[in-house]
Amino acid sequence: MGVNVEILGQSLTVTSDHGDEWAKALAETVDERIKSIRANSRAVNTVSVAILAALKFADELERLRQDHQALIDQIEALNRRLSSAIDS
């Protein structure tokens, strides 16, 4: 099974553990990002534009991972302080 989506004018059938609407939303996000890069870049080769989009997504993902880890570290530090205060 799967859902048909269009990215860069290419029709694809994709599946997702999160359902068809999720897959459609992701495909739309990818297509919008590629169109934005194409509009603001000198790259005309489809593969180059797709690689630039992948790099931008990877950068965004890594920044979110770092932010997530920083929040976890802060929560753990607060938890240790709270536990210490309770034990005192």
GIKAGI-V16212 format. One record per residue. N is the residue number from 1. PHI is phi as a letter, one per 40 degrees, with the letter a starting at -180 (* if undefined). PSI is psi in whole degrees, 0 to 359 (none if undefined). D_CENTER is the distance of its C-alpha to the mean C-alpha in whole Angstrom. Layout:
# GIKAGI-V16212
n;phi;psi;d_center
N;PHI;PSI;D_CENTER
N;PHI;PSI;D_CENTER
This chain:
# GIKAGI-V16212
n;phi;psi;d_center
1;*;190;24
2;i;183;21
3;b;143;20
4;c;132;20
5;b;167;18
6;b;126;18
7;b;127;16
8;f;34;18
9;g;2;21
10;c;130;21
11;c;130;21
12;b;150;19
13;b;121;20
14;b;157;17
15;b;158;17
16;a;142;15
17;c;343;16
18;c;5;15
19;h;169;17
20;c;319;17
21;c;322;16
22;c;313;13
23;c;319;13
24;c;317;14
25;c;318;12
26;c;316;9
27;c;320;11
28;c;319;12
29;c;315;9
30;c;313;9
31;c;318;13
32;c;318;13
33;c;317;11
34;c;316;13
35;c;320;16
36;c;316;16
37;c;316;16
38;c;321;19
39;c;332;20
40;b;16;20
41;b;157;21
42;c;351;24
43;c;127;22
44;b;339;23
45;c;128;23
46;d;319;20
47;c;318;19
48;c;317;19
49;c;318;17
50;c;321;14
51;c;318;14
52;c;319;14
53;c;317;11
54;c;320;9
55;c;319;11
56;c;318;9
57;c;318;5
58;c;319;7
59;c;314;9
60;c;317;6
61;c;316;5
62;c;319;9
63;c;318;10
64;c;322;9
65;c;316;10
66;c;317;13
67;c;318;14
68;c;314;14
69;c;321;16
70;c;319;18
71;c;318;18
72;c;316;19
73;c;318;22
74;c;317;23
75;c;317;24
76;c;320;26
77;c;316;28
78;c;321;29
79;c;318;29
80;c;317;32
81;c;318;33
82;c;314;34
83;c;319;35
84;c;318;38
85;c;321;39
86;c;320;40
87;c;338;41
88;c;none;44
